[in-house]
Amino acid sequence: GQPLTVAEGWRDVGLGTALVAAAQDSVRERGLTRLALSVFPDNARAIAVYTRAGFVREGIRRRQFRQADGTYRDELLMAWFPESGAADRWRAGEGTP
């Protein structure tokens, strides 16, 4: 898949949350059993959005991406399962799933 980023100046207005909710709706409508994503482990803002939406951590790919300066970055794998009901609780304002 393609990377998804909320541009500077558009953060903290709910766009990331809305995009995650739309993806979850699409998964449900298609009858799929999971929605998977990856994120850099130091991206606390994105991880918080995904966790509130019911995503769980599945693993880490160590040194998955090589940067232009020759250093490497890990990749955190996360997934959401529609049958968990976590997104419904999150949207209803019942806090962290």
C-alpha positions in Angstrom: 0.0 0.0 0.0 0.8 3.6 -0.2 1.9 5.7 2.8 -0.7 7.9 4.4 0.3 11.2 6.1 -1.8 14.0 7.5 0.1 17.2 6.4 1.4 19.7 8.9 -1.3 22.3 9.5 -4.1 19.7 9.1 -3.3 17.7 12.3 -5.4 17.8 15.4 -8.6 18.3 13.5 -9.7 14.7 13.3 -8.6 13.8 9.8 -6.5 10.8 10.8 -9.4 9.5 12.9 -11.8 10.0 10.1 -9.6 8.2 7.6 -9.2 5.2 10.0 -13.0 5.1 10.5 -13.6 5.2 6.8 -11.2 2.3 6.2 -12.9 0.3 9.0 -16.3 1.0 7.4 -14.9 -0.2 4.0 -13.6 -3.4 5.6 -16.9 -4.1 7.2 -18.9 -3.4 4.0 -16.7 -5.8 2.0 -17.0 -8.5 4.6 -13.2 -8.7 5.2 -11.8 -10.1 8.4 -9.0 -7.8 9.1 -7.4 -4.4 8.3 -3.6 -4.3 8.6 -1.2 -1.4 8.6 2.4 -0.5 9.5 3.8 2.6 11.2 7.2 3.7 12.4 7.4 2.8 16.1 8.4 6.4 17.1 5.1 7.8 15.5 3.3 8.1 18.9 0.5 10.2 17.4 -0.5 7.7 14.8 -0.1 4.7 17.1 -2.5 6.5 19.6 -5.1 6.9 16.9 -4.8 3.3 15.8 -4.9 2.0 19.3 -8.0 4.0 20.2 -9.6 2.6 17.0 -9.0 -0.9 18.3 -5.9 -1.9 16.4 -3.5 -4.3 18.1 0.2 -4.7 17.8 1.3 -7.7 15.9 5.0 -7.4 15.6 8.1 -5.4 14.7 10.2 -5.7 11.5 13.6 -4.7 12.6 15.7 -2.5 10.3 13.0 -2.7 7.7 13.7 0.6 5.9 17.1 2.1 4.9 17.1 5.8 5.0 19.2 8.1 2.7 21.8 8.6 5.4 22.4 4.9 5.7 20.6 4.4 9.0 17.7 1.9 9.4 14.2 2.2 10.8 12.0 -0.4 12.3 8.4 -1.0 11.2 5.5 -1.7 13.7 2.8 -4.0 12.4 -0.8 -3.5 13.6 -4.2 -5.0 12.7 -7.8 -4.5 13.5 -10.5 -7.2 13.4 -14.1 -6.1 12.8 -15.6 -8.8 15.0 -13.8 -7.3 18.0 -16.4 -4.5 18.2 -13.6 -2.2 19.3 -14.3 0.5 16.6 -18.0 0.6 17.6 -17.1 1.2 21.3 -14.5 3.9 20.2 -17.0 5.7 18.0 -19.7 5.6 20.8 -17.3 7.5 23.0 -16.6 4.6 25.4 -12.9 5.3 25.4 -10.1 3.0 24.6 -11.3 -0.4 23.4 
